[in-house]
Amino acid sequence: MLRRAEQAANAGMGGIVCSANEAAAVRKVIGPDMKIVTPGIRPAGADAGDQKRVMTPSKALAAGATHLVIGRPISAAADPVAAATAIVSEMNA
């Protein structure tokens, strides 16, 4: 995975998709300018569902992610706007 990240950086790619669990290691390889998109983001206390490798939004950002994919915790919520607002609040805390 790190070799592919390095290849992407050397090829001039603008970003890479990886698990938030690898974001810190990838950031060291690709440097500060490339984007890191991380799926499997779940707010604190949320069910992981079918995702095996999850991380909270604030931890993913601290690990070096620049873009978070947060699908079902918002789309499956009874009140998606409230769910998204709570996630943003968690990220800003």
N, C-alpha and C positions, 0 to 999 in steps of 0.2 A: 504494500500500500504506500509506504513512504517512497519507494522507488518510482511508482506511478505519479505521485504528487510532484516529485522532483522533475520528472519528464514533462509533466504538464506545465510547470513553471518555466522550464527551459524552452518549451515550445511556444511560450507567450500566451498561454491560456489566461483568462481573466479570473477563473475560479475553479473550485473543485468541490465535489459532493463527497462527504464522508461522515461516518458516525461521530457524534460529539465526543465519544470516548477516545477517538484518535485526533481530535482537533488540535490539542496542544502539541502533539508530536508533528503533525502536518504543518502547523504554523512555524515551527522551528526550521522545517525543510524549505518551505515556500517563501518565507519572509513576510513582511507586514502588508504588502500591497495586494496580494491575491485575495479574493473572496473565498470564504468557506461556508458552504451550505450544509446544514445538519438536519436530517430528518429524525424522527423518533423523539421529539421534544415533548415532555409531559410536565405540567405544572406540579409543584410540590403536593404530594398526597394523592395524585391522580393514578388511576389504574393504568398499568402498562399495556393492557390489552394483549394483542398478538406481537407487540414489539419486544424484542429480546434485549436490545441495547438502547436504553432510554437515559435521558438526563434532563434536569430541570432547565428552564430558560436561563436563569442567572448563572448556573454553573457552565452551561454551554458557551455563553458569552465570555465568561472568565477564561474558558479554555481556548478561546481564539476564534470562535464562530462569528461570522458577520451576518448570516441569514439563517433564520430558524424556520423549520417546517413544523407547524403545529396544526394538524388537521382535526382529527376526531375530538380532542378535548374541547374544541370550539364548535365544530359542525354538529356534534352529537349532544351538545349541552342543551338543557331545557331553555336556557336563555343565552344564545351565542354571544350577544353583545356584552352581557355581564361577564361571561367566561373570558372573552378577549380582554376586557377591561381589567379583570383580576390578574390575568397573565402579564399585562403591561405593568401593572402595579408591582407585581412580584419581580419583574425585571428591573424596575427602577429602585427597588428597596436595597 
